[in-house]
Amino acid sequence: MSNAKPQGTMLGHPKGLFLLFTTELWERFSYYAMRAILVLYLVDKVQTEGGHGLGWTQADAISLYGTFTGLVYLTPLIGGWLADTYLGQRKAIMIGGALMAAGQFLLALPHSWIPGQETMMFYLGLGTLILGNGLFKPNISTMVGDLYEEGDHRRDGAFTIFYMGINVGAFLSGIIVGSVVAAYDGNFQMGFLCAGIGMVFSLIIQFIFAQRLLGDIGRYPAAKLEKEKDAAAGNVRKEPLTKIERDRIKVIMVMGLFTIIFWAGFEQAGGLLNLFTHDFTDRMIGGWEVPTTWFQSLNAMFIVIFAPVIASIWVRLGKNEPNSPVKFALGLVLLGIGFLFMIGAVLEMGGDANAKSSMWWLVGAYFFHTMGELCLSPIGLSMVTKLAPLRIASLMMGAWFLFIAIANKIGGIVGSFIGHDGGKEEQLANAMSIFAGIAITSVISGIILYFMADKLVSWMHGAEGQNETEEQALTEEIAVTAEHEAIKPS
């Protein structure tokens, strides 16, 4: 086995980080481009009535959206295991990327090419996307963590940079796909085509530069590397997981439960908020109407602008920087504040479904949702790479995405309460109830997590905070193991 090393640094980080940044940028462009138009495509009138969609009800469309995004985050659990055990991360993301591109192109097939088979091809395209995403998503995030040695203080900053790449792609997607769909008279197939082209760019970049900039990172299955490392050190594991590892995994599980609450609210962006923008928001500036999909780019724009600001705030706080659970709690509270703006949008309409709310309510909601995301999402990715045992790192990243999968499905169910093609007044009243329920739930959850923070940090055993160093945790575990061996029946 070769031992090729990644080449050089840029801006204080390995150059491989910026390769992964660019690869993920185009993959996220692809995903968010189709996400921005998926629900709108489903509810658009069928082609025989002058539209380009499938003519679904709003509730059915949001429910399908929740199922799709849920599966997008569920399949990484399988993809992470395959990469750890058999494929290696680099091969997994190439196979996954190719499947995702194929899925986008299947969605892009014009209805006139497949008369009577539109729905079947739609499901086939979604299924291919889901399978490809499962191989791609957990493994590129894990490779970011693998660029840094344990204890390297640059890791959190690296995930913030990586997260900016995600959101540059997301920002471009809403603007470009919205403009392309509008230019082709509402033809959503052209938007899916753009998404497929973006995925091809991602594959080409990874294929050309991976070996040069990443060395052997991600080439070989992590489980195999761990066995070789243990064999070289003469270690033979008597149990699958040590006490430290079990405690750290407990932290991932607990934090995952609160992650479900956050993303179930946040992911209303592509469903309920998307439809609210389309139906109940005044999008006119002068004589020009802002495309609905452009509002999907607000979140990404705010992240690109404010991610460096938030990162610098954590650095400036120094020893006073809040720990990961406290940052998560703050993210949940900020999500709740964002939904207060949506309550304001409904109140402005005064119960009149024919009225339109100001688009500035949406801008405020997306701003606070973004601030919450910056306190939670990149911190969560970094936390998993710090706490997960190396031999199951991609598997645990997949488990983290499993929580987000559950959140997306719950979010779809919650959003579907807007109703099945009911009257506009009924939909408006239901939207008000949904916004208020999410706001209350997220704030209460944030308060609960805040008071759990110290216990969670103690379970991290030195991976974060000053409660316990790694050496102290190891000494404690050796003592506990010795005691257990002394009292175990012969």
Long-range contacts (C-beta under 8 A, 24 or more apart in sequence): 1-216, 1-220, 2-216, 3-216, 4-211, 4-215, 4-216, 5-215, 5-216, 6-147, 6-213, 6-214, 6-215, 6-217, 7-212, 7-213, 7-215, 12-154, 13-147, 13-154, 13-157, 13-158, 13-161, 14-147, 14-148, 14-213, 15-213, 16-143, 16-147, 16-213, 16-214, 16-215, 16-217, 17-144, 17-147, 17-158, 17-161, 17-162, 18-161, 18-213, 19-205, 19-206, 19-209, 19-210, 19-213, 19-214, 20-140, 20-143, 20-144, 20-147, 20-162, 20-165, 20-214, 21-161, 21-162, 21-164, 21-165, 22-165, 22-205, 23-93, 23-140, 23-202, 23-205, 23-206, 24-140, 24-162, 24-165, 24-166, 24-169, 24-202, 25-165, 25-166, 25-168, 25-169, 25-202, 26-169, 26-198, 26-199, 26-201, 26-202, 26-205, 27-97, 27-100, 27-136, 27-140, 27-169, 27-198, 27-199, 27-202, 28-165, 28-166, 28-167, 28-169, 28-170, 28-173, 29-169, 29-170, 29-172, 29-173, 29-176, 29-195, 29-198, 29-201, 30-100, 30-101, 30-104, 30-169, 30-173, 30-195, 30-196, 30-198, 30-199, 30-202, 31-72, 31-100, 31-133, 31-173, 31-195, 32-169, 32-170, 32-173, 32-174, 32-296, 32-300, 33-173, 33-174, 33-176, 33-177, 33-191, 33-192, 33-194, 33-195, 33-198, 34-104, 34-107, 34-129, 34-177, 34-191, 34-192, 34-195, 35-69, 35-173, 35-270, 35-296, 36-173, 36-174, 36-177, 36-178, 36-191, 36-270, 36-274, 36-293, 36-296, 37-177, 37-178, 37-181, 37-188, 37-191, 37-192, 37-293, 38-65, 38-68, 38-270, 39-65, 39-270, 39-271, 39-274, 39-275, 40-188, 40-274, 40-278, 40-292, 40-293, 41-188, 41-191, 43-275, 44-186, 44-188, 47-111, 51-186, 52-111, 52-186, 52-187, 52-188, 52-189, 53-188, 54-118, 54-119, 54-122, 57-420, 57-421, 58-275, 58-418, 58-419, 58-420, 58-421, 58-427, 59-416, 59-417, 59-418, 59-419, 59-420, 59-421, 60-416, 60-420, 61-271, 62-271, 62-272, 62-275, 62-412, 62-415, 62-416, 62-418, 63-412, 63-413, 63-415, 63-416, 64-412, 65-270, 65-271, 65-412, 65-415, 66-267, 66-271, 66-408, 66-409, 66-410, 66-411, 66-412, 66-413, 66-415, 66-416, 67-409, 67-412, 68-126, 68-130, 69-267, 69-270, 69-405, 69-408, 69-409, 69-411, 69-412, 70-405, 70-406, 70-407, 70-408, 70-409, 70-412, 71-130, 71-405, 72-129, 72-130, 72-133, 72-137, 72-405, 72-408, 73-137, 73-401, 73-402, 73-403, 73-404, 73-405, 73-407, 73-408, 74-134, 74-401, 74-402, 74-405, 75-130, 75-131, 75-133, 75-134, 75-135, 76-133, 76-134, 76-137, 76-138, 76-397, 76-398, 76-401, 76-402, 77-134, 77-138, 77-395, 77-398, 77-399, 77-401, 77-402, 78-134, 78-398, 79-133, 79-134, 79-135, 79-136, 79-137, 79-138, 79-139, 79-394, 79-398, 80-138, 80-139, 80-142, 80-394, 80-395, 80-396, 80-397, 80-398, 80-399, 81-394, 81-395, 81-398, 82-135, 83-135, 83-138, 83-139, 83-142, 83-221, 83-222, 83-394, 84-221, 84-222, 84-223, 84-391, 84-392, 84-393, 84-394, 84-395, 85-221, 85-223, 86-221, 87-135, 87-221, 88-218, 88-219, 88-220, 88-221, 89-139, 89-140, 89-142, 89-143, 89-146, 89-217, 89-218, 89-222, 89-394, 90-139, 90-143, 90-206, 90-210, 90-214, 90-217, 90-218, 90-219, 91-219, 92-135, 92-136, 92-139, 93-135, 93-136, 93-139, 93-140, 93-206, 93-218, 94-203, 94-206, 94-207, 95-132, 95-135, 96-131, 96-132, 96-133, 96-134, 96-135, 96-136, 96-137, 96-139, 97-132, 97-136, 97-199, 97-202, 97-203, 97-206, 98-132, 98-203, 99-128, 99-129, 99-131, 99-132, 99-135, 100-128, 100-129, 100-132, 100-133, 100-136, 100-199, 101-132, 101-196, 101-199, 101-200, 101-203, 102-128, 102-132, 103-127, 103-128, 103-129, 103-130, 103-132, 104-129, 104-192, 104-193, 104-195, 104-196, 104-199, 105-192, 105-193, 105-196, 107-189, 107-192, 107-195, 108-189, 108-190, 108-192, 108-193, 108-195, 108-196, 109-189, 110-189, 111-189, 125-192, 137-401, 138-394, 138-397, 138-398, 138-400, 138-401, 139-218, 139-394, 139-397, 141-381, 141-385, 141-397, 142-218, 142-222, 142-385, 142-393, 142-394, 142-397, 143-214, 143-217, 143-218, 144-381, 144-385, 145-382, 145-385, 145-386, 145-393, 146-217, 146-218, 146-393, 147-214, 147-217, 155-382, 155-385, 155-386, 156-311, 156-314, 156-378, 156-379, 156-382, 157-311, 159-378, 159-379, 159-381, 159-382, 159-385, 160-307, 160-308, 160-310, 160-311, 160-378, 162-378, 162-381, 163-303, 163-307, 163-374, 163-377, 163-378, 163-381, 164-303, 164-304, 164-307, 164-308, 166-303, 167-299, 167-300, 167-301, 167-303, 167-304, 167-307, 168-300, 168-304, 169-198, 169-300, 170-296, 170-297, 170-299, 170-300, 170-303, 171-297, 171-300, 171-301, 171-304, 172-297, 173-198, 173-296, 173-297, 173-300, 174-293, 174-294, 174-295, 174-296, 174-297, 174-300, 175-293, 175-294, 175-297, 177-293, 178-291, 178-292, 178-293, 178-294, 178-296, 179-291, 181-291, 181-293, 182-291, 222-390, 222-391, 222-392, 222-393, 222-394, 223-391, 223-392, 225-390, 226-390, 226-391, 227-391, 241-389, 242-477, 243-476, 243-477, 243-480, 243-481, 244-461, 244-473, 244-474, 244-477, 245-389, 247-459, 247-460, 247-461, 248-387, 248-388, 248-389, 248-459, 248-460, 248-461, 248-463, 249-387, 249-388, 249-389, 249-396, 250-459, 251-383, 251-387, 251-456, 251-459, 251-460, 252-383, 252-384, 252-387, 252-388, 252-396, 252-399, 252-400, 254-452, 254-456, 255-324, 255-325, 255-328, 255-380, 255-383, 255-456, 256-399, 256-400, 256-402, 256-403, 257-403, 258-328, 258-329, 258-332, 258-445, 258-449, 259-328, 259-376, 259-380, 259-400, 259-403, 259-404, 259-407, 260-403, 260-404, 260-406, 260-407, 260-410, 261-332, 261-407, 261-441, 261-442, 261-445, 262-328, 262-331, 262-332, 262-335, 262-372, 262-376, 262-407, 262-442, 263-403, 263-404, 263-407, 263-408, 263-411, 264-407, 264-408, 264-410, 264-411, 264-414, 264-438, 265-335, 265-336, 265-339, 265-411, 265-438, 265-441, 265-442, 266-335, 266-369, 266-372, 266-373, 266-411, 267-407, 267-408, 267-411, 267-412, 268-411, 268-414, 268-415, 268-434, 268-438, 269-296, 269-299, 269-366, 269-369, 270-296, 271-411, 271-412, 271-415, 272-414, 272-415, 272-418, 272-431, 272-434, 273-342, 273-362, 273-365, 275-418, 276-342, 276-345, 276-362, 276-431, 277-359, 277-362, 279-424, 279-427, 280-345, 280-349, 280-353, 280-356, 280-357, 280-428, 280-431, 281-345, 281-356, 281-357, 281-358, 281-359, 281-361, 281-362, 282-356, 282-357, 282-358, 282-359, 283-359, 290-359, 295-359, 295-362, 295-366, 298-362, 298-363, 298-366, 298-367, 298-370, 299-366, 299-369, 299-370, 299-373, 302-366, 302-367, 302-370, 302-371, 303-370, 303-373, 303-374, 306-370, 306-371, 306-374, 307-374, 307-378, 310-371, 310-374, 310-375, 323-453, 323-457, 323-464, 323-465, 324-379, 324-380, 324-383, 324-456, 324-457, 324-464, 325-449, 325-450, 325-452, 325-453, 325-456, 325-457, 326-450, 326-453, 327-375, 327-376, 327-379, 328-375, 328-376, 328-379, 328-380, 328-446, 328-449, 329-446, 329-447, 329-449, 329-450, 329-453, 330-372, 330-375, 330-446, 331-371, 331-372, 331-373, 331-374, 331-375, 331-376, 331-446, 332-372, 332-376, 332-442, 332-443, 332-445, 332-446, 332-449, 333-372, 333-442, 333-443, 333-446, 333-447, 334-368, 334-369, 334-371, 334-372, 334-375, 335-368, 335-369, 335-372, 335-438, 335-442, 336-438, 336-439, 336-440, 336-441, 336-442, 336-443, 336-446, 337-368, 337-439, 338-364, 338-365, 338-366, 338-367, 338-368, 338-369, 338-372, 339-365, 339-435, 339-436, 339-438, 339-439, 339-442, 340-439, 341-365, 341-368, 342-431, 342-435, 343-432, 343-435, 343-436, 343-439, 346-428, 346-431, 346-432, 346-435, 349-428, 351-425, 351-428, 351-429, 353-423, 353-424, 353-425, 353-427, 353-428, 354-424, 383-464, 386-460, 386-463, 386-464, 387-460, 387-463, 414-438
